Amino acid sequence: MVLLLIASVPAWPYSRTWGYGPSGTVGAGVIVMLWLVLTGQV
């Protein structure tokens, strides 16, 4: 999960125009996984 967070940072000039799409998607995935771990689903 940490690798996905690092990979979603806009490091290249063309990816800076993507906005919050990639990091927002990864952030939502992290929140869902955290929720599942805390509730004992995983």
PDBQT receptor file of N, H, CA, C and O in Angstrom, charges set to zero:
ATOM      1  N   MET A   1       0.824  -1.185   0.000  1.00  0.00    +0.000 N 
ATOM      2  CA  MET A   1       0.000   0.000   0.000  1.00  0.00    +0.000 C 
ATOM      3  C   MET A   1       0.875   1.257   0.000  1.00  0.00    +0.000 C 
ATOM      4  O   MET A   1       0.549   2.245  -0.658  1.00  0.00    +0.000 OA
ATOM      5  N   VAL A   2       1.971   1.215   0.731  1.00  0.00    +0.000 N 
ATOM      6  H   VAL A   2       2.235   0.413   1.266  1.00  0.00    +0.000 HD
ATOM      7  CA  VAL A   2       2.863   2.370   0.763  1.00  0.00    +0.000 C 
ATOM      8  C   VAL A   2       3.451   2.608  -0.619  1.00  0.00    +0.000 C 
ATOM      9  O   VAL A   2       3.598   3.753  -1.044  1.00  0.00    +0.000 OA
ATOM     10  N   LEU A   3       3.787   1.539  -1.317  1.00  0.00    +0.000 N 
ATOM     11  H   LEU A   3       3.668   0.608  -0.971  1.00  0.00    +0.000 HD
ATOM     12  CA  LEU A   3       4.329   1.660  -2.667  1.00  0.00    +0.000 C 
ATOM     13  C   LEU A   3       3.314   2.307  -3.603  1.00  0.00    +0.000 C 
ATOM     14  O   LEU A   3       3.688   3.118  -4.450  1.00  0.00    +0.000 OA
ATOM     15  N   LEU A   4       2.046   1.963  -3.463  1.00  0.00    +0.000 N 
ATOM     16  H   LEU A   4       1.742   1.303  -2.775  1.00  0.00    +0.000 HD
ATOM     17  CA  LEU A   4       1.007   2.589  -4.281  1.00  0.00    +0.000 C 
ATOM     18  C   LEU A   4       0.885   4.076  -3.977  1.00  0.00    +0.000 C 
ATOM     19  O   LEU A   4       0.689   4.881  -4.888  1.00  0.00    +0.000 OA
ATOM     20  N   LEU A   5       0.999   4.447  -2.713  1.00  0.00    +0.000 N 
ATOM     21  H   LEU A   5       1.158   3.793  -1.973  1.00  0.00    +0.000 HD
ATOM     22  CA  LEU A   5       0.936   5.863  -2.359  1.00  0.00    +0.000 C 
ATOM     23  C   LEU A   5       2.101   6.636  -2.958  1.00  0.00    +0.000 C 
ATOM     24  O   LEU A   5       1.927   7.750  -3.452  1.00  0.00    +0.000 OA
ATOM     25  N   ILE A   6       3.288   6.044  -2.913  1.00  0.00    +0.000 N 
ATOM     26  H   ILE A   6       3.430   5.139  -2.512  1.00  0.00    +0.000 HD
ATOM     27  CA  ILE A   6       4.463   6.705  -3.490  1.00  0.00    +0.000 C 
ATOM     28  C   ILE A   6       4.336   6.784  -5.007  1.00  0.00    +0.000 C 
ATOM     29  O   ILE A   6       4.717   7.787  -5.612  1.00  0.00    +0.000 OA
ATOM     30  N   ALA A   7       3.809   5.740  -5.617  1.00  0.00    +0.000 N 
ATOM     31  H   ALA A   7       3.500   4.926  -5.126  1.00  0.00    +0.000 HD
ATOM     32  CA  ALA A   7       3.679   5.714  -7.076  1.00  0.00    +0.000 C 
ATOM     33  C   ALA A   7       2.643   6.706  -7.577  1.00  0.00    +0.000 C 
ATOM     34  O   ALA A   7       2.699   7.108  -8.739  1.00  0.00    +0.000 OA
ATOM     35  N   SER A   8       1.700   7.112  -6.738  1.00  0.00    +0.000 N 
ATOM     36  H   SER A   8       1.654   6.786  -5.794  1.00  0.00    +0.000 HD
ATOM     37  CA  SER A   8       0.647   8.021  -7.192  1.00  0.00    +0.000 C 
ATOM     38  C   SER A   8       1.067   9.485  -7.145  1.00  0.00    +0.000 C 
ATOM     39  O   SER A   8       0.330  10.349  -7.622  1.00  0.00    +0.000 OA
ATOM     40  N   VAL A   9       2.242   9.784  -6.578  1.00  0.00    +0.000 N 
ATOM     41  H   VAL A   9       2.841   9.083  -6.191  1.00  0.00    +0.000 HD
ATOM     42  CA  VAL A   9       2.727  11.161  -6.532  1.00  0.00    +0.000 C 
ATOM     43  C   VAL A   9       3.132  11.579  -7.939  1.00  0.00    +0.000 C 
ATOM     44  O   VAL A   9       3.870  10.854  -8.606  1.00  0.00    +0.000 OA
ATOM     45  N   PRO A  10       2.658  12.747  -8.408  1.00  0.00    +0.000 N 
ATOM     46  CA  PRO A  10       3.001  13.178  -9.775  1.00  0.00    +0.000 C 
ATOM     47  C   PRO A  10       4.474  13.543  -9.898  1.00  0.00    +0.000 C 
ATOM     48  O   PRO A  10       4.881  14.636  -9.505  1.00  0.00    +0.000 OA
ATOM     49  N   ALA A  11       5.264  12.641 -10.438  1.00  0.00    +0.000 N 
ATOM     50  H   ALA A  11       4.934  11.753 -10.757  1.00  0.00    +0.000 HD
ATOM     51  CA  ALA A  11       6.701  12.864 -10.561  1.00  0.00    +0.000 C 
ATOM     52  C   ALA A  11       7.097  13.370 -11.949  1.00  0.00    +0.000 C 
ATOM     53  O   ALA A  11       8.159  13.974 -12.103  1.00  0.00    +0.000 OA
ATOM     54  N   TRP A  12       6.268  13.135 -12.947  1.00  0.00    +0.000 N 
ATOM     55  H   TRP A  12       5.406  12.645 -12.822  1.00  0.00    +0.000 HD
ATOM     56  CA  TRP A  12       6.598  13.521 -14.307  1.00  0.00    +0.000 C 
ATOM     57  C   TRP A  12       5.720  14.699 -14.718  1.00  0.00    +0.000 C 
ATOM     58  O   TRP A  12       4.583  14.804 -14.258  1.00  0.00    +0.000 OA
ATOM     59  N   PRO A  13       6.220  15.578 -15.568  1.00  0.00    +0.000 N 
ATOM     60  CA  PRO A  13       5.449  16.772 -15.947  1.00  0.00    +0.000 C 
ATOM     61  C   PRO A  13       4.082  16.455 -16.556  1.00  0.00    +0.000 C 
ATOM     62  O   PRO A  13       3.114  17.161 -16.271  1.00  0.00    +0.000 OA
ATOM     63  N   TYR A  14       3.977  15.424 -17.378  1.00  0.00    +0.000 N 
ATOM     64  H   TYR A  14       4.763  14.851 -17.610  1.00  0.00    +0.000 HD
ATOM     65  CA  TYR A  14       2.695  15.132 -18.014  1.00  0.00    +0.000 C 
ATOM     66  C   TYR A  14       1.669  14.615 -17.012  1.00  0.00    +0.000 C 
ATOM     67  O   TYR A  14       0.468  14.786 -17.221  1.00  0.00    +0.000 OA
ATOM     68  N   SER A  15       2.120  13.988 -15.929  1.00  0.00    +0.000 N 
ATOM     69  H   SER A  15       3.096  13.849 -15.760  1.00  0.00    +0.000 HD
ATOM     70  CA  SER A  15       1.168  13.447 -14.960  1.00  0.00    +0.000 C 
ATOM     71  C   SER A  15       0.661  14.503 -13.989  1.00  0.00    +0.000 C 
ATOM     72  O   SER A  15      -0.288  14.246 -13.248  1.00  0.00    +0.000 OA
ATOM     73  N   ARG A  16       1.263  15.672 -13.976  1.00  0.00    +0.000 N 
ATOM     74  H   ARG A  16       2.034  15.880 -14.578  1.00  0.00    +0.000 HD
ATOM     75  CA  ARG A  16       0.790  16.736 -13.082  1.00  0.00    +0.000 C 
ATOM     76  C   ARG A  16      -0.552  17.282 -13.532  1.00  0.00    +0.000 C 
ATOM     77  O   ARG A  16      -1.274  17.870 -12.727  1.00  0.00    +0.000 OA
ATOM     78  N   THR A  17      -0.898  17.106 -14.781  1.00  0.00    +0.000 N 
ATOM     79  H   THR A  17      -0.310  16.628 -15.435  1.00  0.00    +0.000 HD
ATOM     80  CA  THR A  17      -2.186  17.607 -15.274  1.00  0.00    +0.000 C 
ATOM     81  C   THR A  17      -3.324  16.649 -14.969  1.00  0.00    +0.000 C 
ATOM     82  O   THR A  17      -4.480  16.971 -15.242  1.00  0.00    +0.000 OA
ATOM     83  N   TRP A  18      -3.032  15.491 -14.415  1.00  0.00    +0.000 N 
ATOM     84  H   TRP A  18      -2.092  15.230 -14.194  1.00  0.00    +0.000 HD
ATOM     85  CA  TRP A  18      -4.074  14.509 -14.113  1.00  0.00    +0.000 C 
ATOM     86  C   TRP A  18      -4.907  14.919 -12.915  1.00  0.00    +0.000 C 
ATOM     87  O   TRP A  18      -6.010  14.406 -12.728  1.00  0.00    +0.000 OA
ATOM     88  N   GLY A  19      -4.402  15.832 -12.099  1.00  0.00    +0.000 N 
ATOM     89  H   GLY A  19      -3.505  16.249 -12.251  1.00  0.00    +0.000 HD
ATOM     90  CA  GLY A  19      -5.142  16.264 -10.920  1.00  0.00    +0.000 C 
ATOM     91  C   GLY A  19      -5.078  15.241  -9.800  1.00  0.00    +0.000 C 
ATOM     92  O   GLY A  19      -4.063  14.573  -9.603  1.00  0.00    +0.000 OA
ATOM     93  N   TYR A  20      -6.195  15.130  -9.060  1.00  0.00    +0.000 N 
ATOM     94  H   TYR A  20      -7.020  15.673  -9.220  1.00  0.00    +0.000 HD
ATOM     95  CA  TYR A  20      -6.224  14.256  -7.888  1.00  0.00    +0.000 C 
ATOM     96  C   TYR A  20      -6.729  12.858  -8.207  1.00  0.00    +0.000 C 
ATOM     97  O   TYR A  20      -6.923  12.063  -7.287  1.00  0.00    +0.000 OA
ATOM     98  N   GLY A  21      -6.944  12.533  -9.448  1.00  0.00    +0.000 N 
ATOM     99  H   GLY A  21      -6.786  13.179 -10.195  1.00  0.00    +0.000 HD
ATOM    100  CA  GLY A  21      -7.485  11.227  -9.811  1.00  0.00    +0.000 C 
ATOM    101  C   GLY A  21      -6.693  10.040  -9.293  1.00  0.00    +0.000 C 
ATOM    102  O   GLY A  21      -7.244   9.233  -8.544  1.00  0.00    +0.000 OA
ATOM    103  N   PRO A  22      -5.422   9.896  -9.660  1.00  0.00    +0.000 N 
ATOM    104  CA  PRO A  22      -4.654   8.728  -9.196  1.00  0.00    +0.000 C 
ATOM    105  C   PRO A  22      -4.482   8.683  -7.680  1.00  0.00    +0.000 C 
ATOM    106  O   PRO A  22      -4.672   7.633  -7.066  1.00  0.00    +0.000 OA
ATOM    107  N   SER A  23      -4.125   9.812  -7.074  1.00  0.00    +0.000 N 
ATOM    108  H   SER A  23      -3.970  10.664  -7.572  1.00  0.00    +0.000 HD
ATOM    109  CA  SER A  23      -3.906   9.799  -5.627  1.00  0.00    +0.000 C 
ATOM    110  C   SER A  23      -5.219   9.660  -4.872  1.00  0.00    +0.000 C 
ATOM    111  O   SER A  23      -5.250   9.074  -3.790  1.00  0.00    +0.000 OA
ATOM    112  N   GLY A  24      -6.306  10.193  -5.428  1.00  0.00    +0.000 N 
ATOM    113  H   GLY A  24      -6.281  10.670  -6.307  1.00  0.00    +0.000 HD
ATOM    114  CA  GLY A  24      -7.611  10.035  -4.784  1.00  0.00    +0.000 C 
ATOM    115  C   GLY A  24      -8.083   8.596  -4.813  1.00  0.00    +0.000 C 
ATOM    116  O   GLY A  24      -8.668   8.107  -3.847  1.00  0.00    +0.000 OA
ATOM    117  N   THR A  25      -7.828   7.920  -5.922  1.00  0.00    +0.000 N 
ATOM    118  H   THR A  25      -7.353   8.318  -6.707  1.00  0.00    +0.000 HD
ATOM    119  CA  THR A  25      -8.206   6.511  -6.037  1.00  0.00    +0.000 C 
ATOM    120  C   THR A  25      -7.395   5.654  -5.071  1.00  0.00    +0.000 C 
ATOM    121  O   THR A  25      -7.944   4.781  -4.399  1.00  0.00    +0.000 OA
ATOM    122  N   VAL A  26      -6.101   5.900  -5.001  1.00  0.00    +0.000 N 
ATOM    123  H   VAL A  26      -5.655   6.609  -5.547  1.00  0.00    +0.000 HD
ATOM    124  CA  VAL A  26      -5.256   5.148  -4.075  1.00  0.00    +0.000 C 
ATOM    125  C   VAL A  26      -5.641   5.458  -2.634  1.00  0.00    +0.000 C 
ATOM    126  O   VAL A  26      -5.672   4.562  -1.791  1.00  0.00    +0.000 OA
ATOM    127  N   GLY A  27      -5.934   6.722  -2.348  1.00  0.00    +0.000 N 
ATOM    128  H   GLY A  27      -5.909   7.451  -3.032  1.00  0.00    +0.000 HD
ATOM    129  CA  GLY A  27      -6.356   7.101  -1.001  1.00  0.00    +0.000 C 
ATOM    130  C   GLY A  27      -7.644   6.416  -0.592  1.00  0.00    +0.000 C 
ATOM    131  O   GLY A  27      -7.777   5.966   0.546  1.00  0.00    +0.000 OA
ATOM    132  N   ALA A  28      -8.599   6.331  -1.518  1.00  0.00    +0.000 N 
ATOM    133  H   ALA A  28      -8.490   6.696  -2.443  1.00  0.00    +0.000 HD
ATOM    134  CA  ALA A  28      -9.853   5.633  -1.230  1.00  0.00    +0.000 C 
ATOM    135  C   ALA A  28      -9.592   4.150  -0.978  1.00  0.00    +0.000 C 
ATOM    136  O   ALA A  28     -10.205   3.555  -0.092  1.00  0.00    +0.000 OA
ATOM    137  N   GLY A  29      -8.695   3.558  -1.744  1.00  0.00    +0.000 N 
ATOM    138  H   GLY A  29      -8.197   4.042  -2.463  1.00  0.00    +0.000 HD
ATOM    139  CA  GLY A  29      -8.347   2.152  -1.528  1.00  0.00    +0.000 C 
ATOM    140  C   GLY A  29      -7.703   1.925  -0.172  1.00  0.00    +0.000 C 
ATOM    141  O   GLY A  29      -7.977   0.925   0.491  1.00  0.00    +0.000 OA
ATOM    142  N   VAL A  30      -6.844   2.855   0.243  1.00  0.00    +0.000 N 
ATOM    143  H   VAL A  30      -6.622   3.668  -0.295  1.00  0.00    +0.000 HD
ATOM    144  CA  VAL A  30      -6.204   2.748   1.557  1.00  0.00    +0.000 C 
ATOM    145  C   VAL A  30      -7.241   2.848   2.664  1.00  0.00    +0.000 C 
ATOM    146  O   VAL A  30      -7.178   2.105   3.643  1.00  0.00    +0.000 OA
ATOM    147  N   ILE A  31      -8.192   3.759   2.517  1.00  0.00    +0.000 N 
ATOM    148  H   ILE A  31      -8.243   4.362   1.721  1.00  0.00    +0.000 HD
ATOM    149  CA  ILE A  31      -9.243   3.911   3.529  1.00  0.00    +0.000 C 
ATOM    150  C   ILE A  31     -10.091   2.651   3.616  1.00  0.00    +0.000 C 
ATOM    151  O   ILE A  31     -10.416   2.198   4.713  1.00  0.00    +0.000 OA
ATOM    152  N   VAL A  32     -10.450   2.083   2.472  1.00  0.00    +0.000 N 
ATOM    153  H   VAL A  32     -10.186   2.451   1.581  1.00  0.00    +0.000 HD
ATOM    154  CA  VAL A  32     -11.254   0.855   2.466  1.00  0.00    +0.000 C 
ATOM    155  C   VAL A  32     -10.480  -0.292   3.105  1.00  0.00    +0.000 C 
ATOM    156  O   VAL A  32     -11.033  -1.030   3.920  1.00  0.00    +0.000 OA
ATOM    157  N   MET A  33      -9.209  -0.451   2.747  1.00  0.00    +0.000 N 
ATOM    158  H   MET A  33      -8.759   0.148   2.085  1.00  0.00    +0.000 HD
ATOM    159  CA  MET A  33      -8.404  -1.526   3.336  1.00  0.00    +0.000 C 
ATOM    160  C   MET A  33      -8.232  -1.332   4.838  1.00  0.00    +0.000 C 
ATOM    161  O   MET A  33      -8.299  -2.298   5.598  1.00  0.00    +0.000 OA
ATOM    162  N   LEU A  34      -8.013  -0.098   5.269  1.00  0.00    +0.000 N 
ATOM    163  H   LEU A  34      -7.959   0.686   4.651  1.00  0.00    +0.000 HD
ATOM    164  CA  LEU A  34      -7.883   0.186   6.691  1.00  0.00    +0.000 C 
ATOM    165  C   LEU A  34      -9.171  -0.148   7.427  1.00  0.00    +0.000 C 
ATOM    166  O   LEU A  34      -9.132  -0.727   8.512  1.00  0.00    +0.000 OA
ATOM    167  N   TRP A  35     -10.306   0.209   6.850  1.00  0.00    +0.000 N 
ATOM    168  H   TRP A  35     -10.338   0.680   5.968  1.00  0.00    +0.000 HD
ATOM    169  CA  TRP A  35     -11.604  -0.104   7.450  1.00  0.00    +0.000 C 
ATOM    170  C   TRP A  35     -11.804  -1.618   7.567  1.00  0.00    +0.000 C 
ATOM    171  O   TRP A  35     -12.260  -2.110   8.598  1.00  0.00    +0.000 OA
ATOM    172  N   LEU A  36     -11.463  -2.347   6.510  1.00  0.00    +0.000 N 
ATOM    173  H   LEU A  36     -11.092  -1.947   5.672  1.00  0.00    +0.000 HD
ATOM    174  CA  LEU A  36     -11.614  -3.799   6.538  1.00  0.00    +0.000 C 
ATOM    175  C   LEU A  36     -10.704  -4.446   7.576  1.00  0.00    +0.000 C 
ATOM    176  O   LEU A  36     -11.106  -5.393   8.252  1.00  0.00    +0.000 OA
ATOM    177  N   VAL A  37      -9.490  -3.943   7.703  1.00  0.00    +0.000 N 
ATOM    178  H   VAL A  37      -9.164  -3.173   7.154  1.00  0.00    +0.000 HD
ATOM    179  CA  VAL A  37      -8.563  -4.492   8.694  1.00  0.00    +0.000 C 
ATOM    180  C   VAL A  37      -9.059  -4.192  10.108  1.00  0.00    +0.000 C 
ATOM    181  O   VAL A  37      -9.013  -5.061  10.978  1.00  0.00    +0.000 OA
ATOM    182  N   LEU A  38      -9.528  -2.978  10.338  1.00  0.00    +0.000 N 
ATOM    183  H   LEU A  38      -9.565  -2.272   9.631  1.00  0.00    +0.000 HD
ATOM    184  CA  LEU A  38      -9.981  -2.602  11.676  1.00  0.00    +0.000 C 
ATOM    185  C   LEU A  38     -11.252  -3.331  12.087  1.00  0.00    +0.000 C 
ATOM    186  O   LEU A  38     -11.454  -3.595  13.273  1.00  0.00    +0.000 OA
ATOM    187  N   THR A  39     -12.106  -3.660  11.133  1.00  0.00    +0.000 N 
ATOM    188  H   THR A  39     -11.942  -3.446  10.170  1.00  0.00    +0.000 HD
ATOM    189  CA  THR A  39     -13.339  -4.368  11.472  1.00  0.00    +0.000 C 
ATOM    190  C   THR A  39     -13.161  -5.882  11.447  1.00  0.00    +0.000 C 
ATOM    191  O   THR A  39     -14.101  -6.616  11.752  1.00  0.00    +0.000 OA
ATOM    192  N   GLY A  40     -11.974  -6.358  11.091  1.00  0.00    +0.000 N 
ATOM    193  H   GLY A  40     -11.210  -5.762  10.844  1.00  0.00    +0.000 HD
ATOM    194  CA  GLY A  40     -11.695  -7.787  11.115  1.00  0.00    +0.000 C 
ATOM    195  C   GLY A  40     -12.201  -8.542   9.902  1.00  0.00    +0.000 C 
ATOM    196  O   GLY A  40     -12.332  -9.764   9.958  1.00  0.00    +0.000 OA
ATOM    197  N   GLN A  41     -12.484  -7.864   8.823  1.00  0.00    +0.000 N 
ATOM    198  H   GLN A  41     -12.377  -6.871   8.778  1.00  0.00    +0.000 HD
ATOM    199  CA  GLN A  41     -12.971  -8.507   7.606  1.00  0.00    +0.000 C 
ATOM    200  C   GLN A  41     -11.839  -9.151   6.815  1.00  0.00    +0.000 C 
ATOM    201  O   GLN A  41     -12.075 -10.077   6.038  1.00  0.00    +0.000 OA
ATOM    202  N   VAL A  42     -10.621  -8.674   7.003  1.00  0.00    +0.000 N 
ATOM    203  H   VAL A  42     -10.430  -7.923   7.634  1.00  0.00    +0.000 HD
ATOM    204  CA  VAL A  42      -9.474  -9.197   6.252  1.00  0.00    +0.000 C 
ATOM    205  C   VAL A  42      -8.581  -9.972   7.180  1.00  0.00    +0.000 C 
ATOM    206  O   VAL A  42      -7.554 -10.499   6.752  1.00  0.00    +0.000 OA
TER     207      VAL A  42
